């Protein structure tokens, strides 16, 4: 699955939230709860990088990417906004 595909699923859950969806519950909980999860996952990435091996690091980065995409969706932003910023930063001088 690509990050764009995952983002599309997140947006679908935002627009038509199924009751059993973690994503829908997280979005309904609001931005403070989403930010809490982004913070937790950031710490877990650091811990995994320091002492838990590459497989665990990949798992934690995947969790951080997911929660970051949820934050973008909650704010009405998209991965294209990130791409545009990265492109702006790396334009030839």
Beta strands, then each sheet from edge to edge (+ up, - down):
end
